[in-house]
């Protein structure tokens, strides 16, 4: 009985693993295509949120946005549609006491969507579709 208890304790202790996180690198990405897809969704969310504002004219003076430029026109259109649907379905702010008409948590919600598993799965599905189309095209 002591041996079984000891084995169970050892298994429990060995199964506890410490998560390790990779250090951020500016010029390295696990999958640049997926990163560009998600970036484009986020940028389009912001553009749709601040349509008649000059914020993007100011950003474009210094910001190059995403260096990866190999997204197809279909993928770019999909990112635009995702962003537009995201903005259209965004609920009014629930806890904003002094919010004026049209104000919302656009940037925070956009960042949360960017980091979501939902957008990850959409981006990876789009990437797999693109890889399949590229294989068919370049046979």
N, C-alpha and C positions, 0 to 999 in steps of 0.2 A: 504494500500500500504506500510506503514511503517513496518508493521508486516512481510510482505512477504520479504522485503529487509533485515530486521533483521534476519529472518530465513535463507535466502540465505547466509548472511555474517557469521552466526554461523556455518552453514554447511561447508562453505569453510574453516573456521578456524579450525574446528574440523577434517576435512579430511586431513589437513596438519599434517603429523606425522613425527617424527624424527626417522630416522633409528637407530636401536641399533645393535651393533655388539658384538658377543660373544668373550670373552677373549680366547686367544689361550691357549690350554692345551696340554702338551706334550704326555700324555698317554690316551687321550680320542679322539674318532673320532665318527662322526655322523653315518658313515657306514664304518667299517674297510675294508670290502671286496672291496668296490668301491675305497677307498683310496689306497689300495694295487694295484689294477688294474691300476689306474692312475699313481701311483709311478713307477710301472714296465714299463709302456709306456715311461715315462720320462727317466728312467735309460737306457732303451734300445735305445732311441733316442741318448743319449749321447754316449753309447757304439758304435752304428753304425757311429756316427759322428767322433769319435776318434779311429777308428778301430786298427790302428797299433801304437798306443801310449801307454805309460806305465801309463797313468793317472789312469786307473781303478785298476791297481795293487797297486798303492799308496793309492787310496781310500779304497780298501778292507782291508788294514792294520788296519785302524781305524774305518771305517764306516760299520755298520751292515745293512745299507740300510733300509729295511722295516721289522718291527717285525712280521707282519701278514703273515703266510705261508700257508694259506688255499685256495689259488687259484688252480683251477684244471689245468691239463695240457692243456686242450682246451683253457682256459682263458689265460694262459701264452703264448700259441701259438698265440692267437688273439692279445695280447699286442705286441708281436714281429712283427707280420705282420703290425699292425698299425704304429709302429715306423719305420719300413723299408719303408713303403709307404710314410710316412711323410717326411723322408729324401730324398727319390727319387723324390718327387714332390716339394721339397723346391726350390724356384727360386733363382737365383744368387742374391747377395746383390745389392740392387738398389743404395745405397748411400755410398758405401765404396770406397773411392778414392785410398787408398793404399793397397787394398786387393790383396793378391797373389792368384794364381790358387788353388782352393780347399778350400779357406777360405769362411766362411759364418757366419751368426748369429745363430749358432746351439743352443747354450744354451738359448739365449733370445727367439728364436722361439719355442724351446721346452717348456720353462716356460709359454709362452703365450698359447701354445696348451694345456698344463696341466690345465691352468685356464679357458679354453674355455668351453662354453656351449656344443659345439660339442662333446668334449671328455666326459663331464659329461653325456650326453644322451647315448653315446655308452657304457660307464661304467655301467650306471643304467640298460640299456637293457641287457647287459651281466649278471649282477647280478640277474635280474628277471629270465633270462633263467636258471641260475645256481640253483636258489631256486626251480624252477619248476622241474628241473632234479633231484635235491635232494629229493623232495617230492615223485617223481615217484620211485626213487631208494629205499627209506626207508619206503614204504607203508607197 
